[in-house]
Amino acid sequence: MAQEEDYVLEIDHVGISYFTRIGEIPAVPDFSLKLKRGESYGLVGESGCGKSTVAMAIMSYLGTNGGIVKGSIKFEGRDMASMSPEELRRIRGSKIAMVYQEPMSALNPSLTIATQLKEVLIFHEGVSDRVANERCLQMLRDVNMPDPETVMRRYPHQISGGQQQRVVIAMAMLSNPSLLLLDEPTTALDVTVEAVVIDLIAALREKFNTTLLFISHNLGLIVKVCDRVGVMYSGEMAEEGTIREVFKQTKHPYTFGLFDCIPTLGADKHSRTLVPIPGQVSLPHERPPGCTFGPRCKFFVGGVCDQGEIPLLAEPGSDTHHVRCVRKDEIEHVTATTSGHGDEERRGDTVLAIDGMSKFYELTDMSLSAILSGNTRHYVKANQDLNFNAERGRTVAIVGESGCGKSTFAKVLTGLETATDGHIMFEGADIAAIPVQKRDPKLIRALQMVFQNPDGTLNPSHSVGHCIGRVIRKFGIENDSRKVRELVGEMLDVVRLPKAFSTRKPRQLSGGQKQRIAVARAFAGNPSMVIVDEPVSALDVSVQAAVINLLNDVQKRFNTTLLFISHDLSVVRFISDEIIVMYLGQIMEQGPSDMIFNPPYHPYTEALLSAVPIPDPDIEQKRIRLEGEMPSVINPPSGCRFSTRCPRYIGKICNEKEPPNQTFEGGHMIKCHIPLAELKQVEPIFHRKDAAE
């Protein structure tokens, strides 16, 4: 048994409330946690469960209307409530540091990176500017920052999102904190950058023996980073234990519910059903009696689960596994599967045919050196020589890092931009050179889009019914007001929302509900194709599952072609029929989704797959990390565009000659100089560990 002094953080039955005009709001009624030095603990749960509130309480950042109403938080054995404001200022950023979800919330846009980093050391340790500068440069090297000297001179907006997050991590680690809080630190990052950041956090923890509290809704990241995990629901711990106990010996229905929401390795829409958790987290002042998860639990039994306070009990034979459920030993959970593969082989006519499509942006460089050399014109080669088809009723996914050209292609397809070269045949017509202003209503109706942020689609001044009804009127589907209302009601039924929502404004809806309205709006005109751009990246796993199921169901109902743009390969594997992998404006690999996820791989695809966080401790992945940043699209590498970062670089030919498109059986294409026979010998990225290990 660990002694008291072994704990860096002790949270003992803490209650956290906010005081508003309507009274006290108990955000976290009862929460306990102990973390040893050097331990890594994951905290998971849906939005509204209280995870970030706990982190803010540890930092004493609850604002003027928030406070701890019971219990205590001890840091290195001392009650933080007894600390003066000056003492708290001294330990924040020094002994306790925090990395936020959005790095720009921690960086001042008007100060250079050097000024902001050095400030930590000058304030907390009183070192000289020269010493601070040297230590900051070394820490940037520790976080694998390319060219740290240049980065130090830049402002936050002059570096990439991944670099910004590395700066924030470096800032947090500069004074070697005892406790590091990470609140969704990788949500907005590409999968490759996310993998580098996660490796970095693990390495820094090992180097400095730092205690980590890692808050995330990504269960795969929790498996990679943490020793123990707590599943939080409605301000309380529902289940906690070691990674293996919670992931492999699951007991609480809420934990089962979270696992049922996420795509698993090898599963797709034809073999498994995602099961979103019904309902929403209860508001803090409306918690039900007994089990707070009761209203959403399929195992709920009246008179049993709603009687009195439900304690957090230890599992027999374990000092670490605890569950808050009175029926935990009676529950038999079965993962939902689909009945067959009937839809998998369904093929339709070609809706979209891309033939040699390119999109370049011209830039004019009027610098003195450019004028003297006569080279004042440069081109951003956003898309170059794209070729692929999309069939009716099928889902084609486009994946790749930020800057690979996914969104540019979507803009050209929707007419927000026009192609520089090549053809885009949509329903038999070439639309490559037709801007959206010159497209007739029939064409616009046939090609719709669902954006990552539904607030960019929905007018906050108008009701939901108006947003959907406008599409119906605009495209001449119906003009009679009564019939328009009926059609709006039908679309709300399609996206499984009450018809009463037609009178609500977007601000009255949750993020998941707004995304459903955006889907209803896109499908209201019965389009031939819908482009879906990162529709679930910012959503909780339960809402994500509901939106994915919704897209599948609506697609089947209308036999619509989906073009799904994402960097989340787990979601892509589940939803797509075909996958296109893009890098720096070119297609590196394309083919049926099951082929893309199995050897042979393009080296870039192999690296992307190795970075996918898998929520299963029994799965091992080959570790391939891409070095350096993606090259500039203004001056891309000659030869193979991936050559500067390729882990399978084979020599001079990669630098000088563009690789051929090598075609395998089943329409699988890989753009690479490595011979087919050699690519086929590549070992799979994933394999299951021996259960005895």
Buried (B, 14 or more C-beta within 10 A) or exposed (E): EEEEEEBBBBBBEBBBBBEEEEEEBBBBBBBBBBBBBBBBBBBBBBBBBBBBBBBBBBBBEBEEEBBBBEBBBBBBEEEBEEBEEEEBBBBBBBBBBBBBBBBBEBBEEEEBBBEBBBBBBBBBEEBEEEBBBEBBBEBBEBBBBEEBEEBBEBBBEEBBBBBBBBBBBBBBBBBEBBBBBBBBBBBBBBBBBBBBBBBBBBEBBEEBEBBBBBBBBBBBBBBBBBBBBBBBBBBBBBBBBBBEBBBEEBBBBBBBBBBBBBBBBBBBBBBBBBBBBEEBBBEBEEBBEBBBBBBBBEBBEEEEBBEEEBEBBEBEEEEEBBBBBBBBEEBEBEEEEBEEEEBEEBEEEBBBBBBEBBBBBEEEEEEEEBEEEEEEEBEBBBBBBBBBBBBBBBBBBBBBBBBBBBBBBBBBBBBBBBBBBBBBBBBEEBBBBBEBEEBEEEBBBBBBBBBBBBBEBBEEEEBBBBBBBBBBBEBEBBEEEEEBBEBBBEBBEBBEBEBEBBEBBBEEBBBBBBBBBBBBBBBBBBBBBBBBBBBBBBBBBBBBBBBBBBBBEBBEEBEBBBBBBBBBBBBBBBBBBBBBBBBBBBBBBBBBBBBBBBEBBBBBBBBBBBBBBBBBBBBBBBEBBBEEBBBEBEEBBEBBBBBBBBBBBBEEEBEEEBBEBBEBEEEBBBBBBBEEEEBEEBEEBBEEEEEEE
